[in-house]
Amino acid sequence: MQQLFSHTPLYVWAILGFLVYRGVLASRAREVTLRKLCIIPLVMLALSLSGVHGSFGFDGLAPYAWAAGALAGGLLAWGLSNPRKMTAHPERGTLQLAGSWLPLSLMLSIFCMKYAVAVSLAIHPAYAHATGFVLTVCLLYGVFSGLFLGGLLRTLSVYRAAHMTSGPQGAAV
């Protein structure tokens, strides 16, 4: 294990630190701008797609499995998101969000999965061509991305609805 961790590039630990920091922030009720709200879903999307591309490429079934997972995760997040735990303030361009530990657990899950996949492929490069491994990994990467993107889209829909009812004086962000 020591050799495994010692061969991990420093930027990986910096990403982990950033994700933990953002996850702890998300555990507390807070008011955020739309721009800041988009950071983590976009970072998770980038990690997910870089995992698919770096490990398997965008050829074959990998992108389709990712897309199917993203759609499923997005629909799940949309359905499970509770709009009553969000208050939009269009005049300020912000949203008041309830705290939750779910974002941290999702971020750590995708980080650990990406790390485990990288280690698995380093030890057994043939896994990159094993259909079951590729489909499972890409599907899970997609589900995680979809959960973040679906939650973001649900939150943006709450903001948009409030913006539409607040009239033309609402701030655009």
C-alpha positions as CSV (number, residue, x, y, z in Angstrom):
1,M,0.0,0.0,0.0
2,Q,2.8,2.4,0.8
3,Q,4.3,2.0,-2.6
4,L,0.9,2.5,-4.2
5,F,0.4,5.8,-2.3
6,S,3.9,7.0,-2.9
7,H,3.6,6.6,-6.6
8,T,0.4,8.7,-6.7
9,P,1.1,12.1,-8.2
10,L,0.8,15.1,-5.8
11,Y,-2.0,16.7,-7.9
12,V,-4.2,13.7,-7.0
13,W,-4.0,14.5,-3.3
14,A,-4.6,18.2,-4.1
15,I,-7.8,17.2,-5.9
16,L,-8.8,15.1,-2.9
17,G,-8.2,18.0,-0.6
18,F,-10.3,20.3,-2.8
19,L,-13.2,17.8,-2.9
20,V,-13.2,17.3,0.9
21,Y,-13.1,21.0,1.4
22,R,-16.1,21.6,-1.0
23,G,-17.9,18.6,0.5
24,V,-17.6,19.9,4.1
25,L,-18.9,23.3,2.8
26,A,-21.9,21.6,1.3
27,S,-22.7,20.0,4.6
28,R,-23.8,23.4,6.0
29,A,-26.7,25.5,5.0
30,R,-25.4,28.3,2.8
31,E,-26.2,30.9,0.2
32,V,-24.4,30.4,-3.1
33,T,-24.3,32.1,-6.4
34,L,-25.2,30.2,-9.5
35,R,-21.6,30.3,-10.7
36,K,-20.3,28.6,-7.5
37,L,-23.1,26.1,-7.6
38,C,-21.8,24.9,-11.0
39,I,-18.2,24.3,-9.8
40,I,-18.5,20.8,-8.3
41,P,-20.9,19.3,-10.9
42,L,-18.5,20.5,-13.6
43,V,-15.4,19.2,-11.8
44,M,-17.1,15.9,-11.3
45,L,-18.1,15.8,-14.9
46,A,-14.5,16.5,-15.9
47,L,-13.2,13.8,-13.6
48,S,-15.7,11.3,-14.9
49,L,-15.1,12.0,-18.6
50,S,-11.3,12.1,-18.1
51,G,-11.7,8.7,-16.4
52,V,-13.6,7.2,-19.3
53,H,-11.3,8.8,-22.0
54,G,-8.1,8.1,-20.2
55,S,-8.9,4.5,-19.4
56,F,-11.0,3.3,-22.3
57,G,-11.2,6.1,-24.9
58,F,-14.4,7.3,-26.5
59,D,-14.5,4.3,-28.9
60,G,-16.8,1.4,-28.7
61,L,-19.4,1.0,-25.9
62,A,-17.7,3.2,-23.3
63,P,-19.3,6.5,-24.1
64,Y,-22.7,4.8,-24.5
65,A,-22.5,3.2,-21.1
66,W,-21.4,6.5,-19.6
67,A,-24.3,8.3,-21.2
68,A,-26.8,5.7,-20.1
69,G,-25.5,6.0,-16.5
70,A,-25.6,9.8,-16.7
71,L,-29.2,9.8,-17.8
72,A,-30.1,7.3,-15.1
73,G,-28.3,9.3,-12.4
74,G,-29.7,12.6,-13.7
75,L,-33.3,11.3,-13.5
76,L,-32.7,9.9,-10.1
77,A,-31.2,13.1,-8.8
78,W,-34.1,15.1,-10.3
79,G,-36.6,12.9,-8.6
80,L,-34.9,12.8,-5.3
81,S,-34.0,16.5,-5.0
82,N,-36.3,18.4,-2.7
83,P,-37.1,21.9,-4.1
84,R,-38.5,22.8,-0.6
85,K,-35.0,22.7,0.7
86,M,-33.9,25.5,-1.7
87,T,-34.8,29.1,-1.7
88,A,-34.0,31.2,-4.7
89,H,-33.1,34.9,-4.4
90,P,-33.1,36.1,-8.0
91,E,-32.6,39.7,-6.9
92,R,-29.2,38.7,-5.5
93,G,-28.5,35.9,-8.0
94,T,-28.2,33.4,-5.2
95,L,-29.8,30.3,-3.8
96,Q,-30.2,29.3,-0.1
97,L,-29.4,25.6,0.2
98,A,-29.8,23.2,3.1
99,G,-26.7,21.4,4.2
100,S,-26.1,17.8,3.2
101,W,-23.3,15.3,3.5
102,L,-24.5,13.6,0.3
103,P,-22.2,15.7,-2.0
104,L,-19.1,14.8,0.0
105,S,-20.0,11.1,-0.1
106,L,-20.6,11.3,-3.8
107,M,-17.4,13.2,-4.4
108,L,-15.4,10.7,-2.4
109,S,-17.0,7.8,-4.1
110,I,-16.1,9.0,-7.6
111,F,-12.6,9.9,-6.4
112,C,-12.1,6.5,-4.9
113,M,-13.5,4.8,-7.9
114,K,-11.3,6.7,-10.3
115,Y,-8.3,5.9,-8.1
116,A,-9.2,2.2,-7.9
117,V,-9.8,2.0,-11.7
118,A,-6.4,3.6,-12.3
119,V,-4.7,1.2,-9.9
120,S,-6.5,-1.8,-11.4
121,L,-5.5,-0.8,-14.9
122,A,-1.9,-0.3,-13.9
123,I,-1.8,-3.7,-12.4
124,H,-3.9,-5.5,-15.0
125,P,-3.8,-3.4,-18.3
126,A,-6.0,-6.1,-20.1
127,Y,-9.0,-4.9,-18.0
128,A,-9.1,-1.9,-20.4
129,H,-10.4,-4.3,-23.1
130,A,-12.6,-6.5,-20.8
131,T,-16.2,-5.6,-21.8
132,G,-17.7,-6.2,-18.4
133,F,-15.1,-4.1,-16.6
134,V,-15.4,-1.2,-19.2
135,L,-19.2,-1.2,-19.1
136,T,-19.4,-1.3,-15.3
137,V,-16.9,1.4,-14.8
138,C,-18.3,3.7,-17.5
139,L,-21.9,3.2,-16.3
140,L,-20.9,4.1,-12.7
141,Y,-18.9,7.1,-13.9
142,G,-22.0,8.2,-15.7
143,V,-24.3,7.6,-12.8
144,F,-22.1,9.7,-10.5
145,S,-21.9,12.5,-13.1
146,G,-25.7,12.3,-13.7
147,L,-26.4,12.6,-10.0
148,F,-24.4,15.9,-9.8
149,L,-25.8,17.2,-13.1
150,G,-29.4,16.2,-12.3
151,G,-29.2,17.9,-8.9
152,L,-27.7,21.0,-10.5
153,L,-30.5,21.1,-13.2
154,R,-33.2,20.6,-10.5
155,T,-31.7,23.5,-8.5
156,L,-31.5,25.7,-11.6
157,S,-35.1,25.0,-12.3
158,V,-36.0,26.2,-8.8
159,Y,-34.0,29.3,-9.4
160,R,-35.5,29.9,-12.9
161,A,-39.1,29.5,-11.6
162,A,-38.4,32.0,-8.8
163,H,-36.7,34.3,-11.4
164,M,-39.8,34.1,-13.7
165,T,-42.2,35.0,-10.8
166,S,-40.0,37.8,-9.5
167,G,-40.4,39.8,-12.8
168,P,-37.9,41.7,-14.9
169,Q,-36.2,43.2,-11.9
170,G,-34.7,39.8,-11.0
171,A,-30.9,39.7,-11.4
172,A,-29.4,37.6,-14.2
173,V,-26.3,35.7,-13.5
